[in-house]
Amino acid sequence: MTAAWNALQTEVMRWRDAGKLVDFWWRDDDACKPSPAFDRLIGLAQLLQLPLAVAVVAERLDPAILARPLAPAYLMQHGADHCNRAAVGEKKTEFPADEPVDRALARLSSARAAIESAAPGQSVRVLVPPWNRISSAALLAALPAAGYRGVSRFGPRRMLHAVPGLVQVNTHVDIIDWRGRRGFAAEDIVLAQALGHLQAKRLGQADSMEPTGWLTHHAVHDGACWDFLHRLMSTTSGWDSVRWVRPDF
């Protein structure tokens, strides 16, 4: 094993020695149409029998993507149309601060209905905002009354509830090098992200109850991404102090 793998395993052993389990979870974004990459994604989850949250772009959804059995995968809502509405110079978001809340909620409600109709019983009412960002605090506050149970973004959560009634469970490790060649970010870099979150939780610098989330984007995976995911999940599944979980929203 490399130094990066040894460091991760050592950290997991520290959790074990403290009588605690390490919880990992897996979220894949931008699903909308059938593809060999999507088939490979679901196949990997099924081969290893690991829960997988598939974040679906509802307004781009081809129902054929749901024709095959998905379990143990399940669906989350990846915004509504995944269109950037940010003003010039602002960070990308489907939900800018100046958009009327009722307009955003109408778009979300329609998208959620489409997902639930296409895949009855296979989705959870969790919003995964495109670009992991909701700029509208008013929209976030309105989500529980609109029927949402949770929200999932990127980075350590500051508290269990983003707003009262809305549980947040985020991802913390992104395997893609978005600023470079948009392929695998490199094993050392990716494992260091996971190690950092686990250490922060153990040392009380992050919420120790939040499972460490691994973020993937099947549509842009190169061979190195797939090889790493298989190695990561098959290896850590064999460690008795690691659990791959479906977060409790």
Sequence and secondary structure as in RCSB ss.txt:
>XXXX:A:sequence
MTAAWNALQTEVMRWRDAGKLVDFWWRDDDACKPSPAFDRLIGLAQLLQLPLAVAVVAERLDPAILARPLAPAYL
MQHGADHCNRAAVGEKKTEFPADEPVDRALARLSSARAAIESAAPGQSVRVLVPPWNRISSAALLAALPAAGYRG
VSRFGPRRMLHAVPGLVQVNTHVDIIDWRGRRGFAAEDIVLAQALGHLQAKRLGQADSMEPTGWLTHHAVHDGAC
WDFLHRLMSTTSGWDSVRWVRPDF
>XXXX:A:secstr
  HHHHHHHHHHHHHHHTT  EEEEEEEEEE S  HHHHHHHHHHHHHT  EEEEE GGG  GGGGSS  TTEEE
EE  SS      TTS   SS TTS HHHHHHHHHHHHHHHHHHSTTSEEEEE  GGG    HHHHHHTGGGT  E
E  BS  SSSEEETTEEE  B EE B TTTTSSB  HHHHHHHHHHHHHHHHTTSS TTS EEEEE GGG  HHH
HHHHHHHHHHHHTSTTEEE     
